[in-house]
Each structure stands twice: as C-alpha cells, then as structure tokens.
Amino acid sequence: WQAREQGAQGSMPVAPGSRPGWLFAAPMALDEAGYQVQGQAERIESGWWDGADVRRDYYRIETRDGLRGWAYRDLSQAGPLWLQGWFA
C-alpha cells in the first residue's frame, strides 16, 4: 500500500476516444427498438463509501441513423438504457 496525493490519477487510464465528446446534463431514456449495442458493458461503480452508491453498466450504442452514443443501465433497478452522450 502506498499513500497518494488526493486527486492523483489512478492506474487504469481511459483509452483515447472511449468517452463521448458530448455529455448531456440529464440522460434520456432510449426506445428499445431504435439502437444496437456495440461490444460489451463497462461497469462503473462509485459512491459506495459515502452511501450514494451508483452502479451502472455503460455501453456503446449505434442508432438506426448511424449515430454513436454512450448509454447505461442502472443496476439498482430494472428499466431501459439511458443515453448519456454522443461520440463525435
């Protein structure tokens, strides 16, 4: 174990282009028939230490029109995918 400065970068960098260039202020529910999931889920969890737990599986999606988006499924409840942003 080694102490790190608060805000220091973790050991798992995010690959360039793996995050959308445009994130929405609030996510939008997706119509299940209007997109196709591309690849496997990326699980992101946060807040378990302070009681504000967030557990989501994020996916790259592509719409019928060829737009590429970043969407998630909230693992704490059943429901649709939520569109979080668009890739350039």
N, C-alpha and C positions, 0 to 999 in steps of 0.2 A: 504494500500500500504506500502511496506517495501523496502528500498534500499537494493540491493545485490551487492556483490563484482563482478566486471567484470569477466566473465568466471565461475561464480558459477553454480552448477548443477541446472537444472530445477526440477519441482515437478513431472514430468512424466518420470520415468526411463524406459529404454528399457529392456524388458524381455530377460534373457539369451537365446541365440540361435535364436533370432528373426532377427538377421542381418547375412549376409553371411560372411564366413571366408575369401573369396577371392573376392575382388572387382577389376573390370577392370579399366585400365587407361582411356579407352573410351568405352562407351556402344556399343552393337551390335544390329542391327535390327533383330527381330525374324520373322521367317517364320510362318505365322498364323496357319498352319496345324501341326506344329511339337511339340506342347506343350499343356498342360491343366492347366488352372488357378485353384489354390487351395485356397479356402477361399475368404474373402472379401478384398477390397482395403484398404490400409493405406495411407491417404493423407498427403503429406509433402509439406509445403509451406515455402519459405524463400526469403529474399531479397526485399520484398515489400517496406521496409523503405528506401532503397538506389537506387531504380529504376532498380535493377537487379532481378526482380521478377521471381521466379521459382515455378511452381505449378505442382506437379506430383502425380499420384496415383500409389503406389507400390503394387505389387502382388507377392506372392509365386507361382512359376510355377513348373511343373514336365514335363520333356521331355518323348518322347516315350521310351527312353533307361533307364528311371528311375532317371536321374539326376535332382537335385532340384536346382532351380535358383531363383533369385530376379530380377524382371523386373518392368519397369514403363511405364506409358503412360503420355506423356507431355500434360497437359490440355490446353495449349495455342495453340495447333494445332492438326489437325486430323492426324492420322498415326498409325504405328504399335507399338507394345510393344517393348521396348528396354531392352535387357538383361544387367544388371548392375553387376552381380556377381554370384558365386556358393556357395551353402551351402556344408559343409563337409559331 
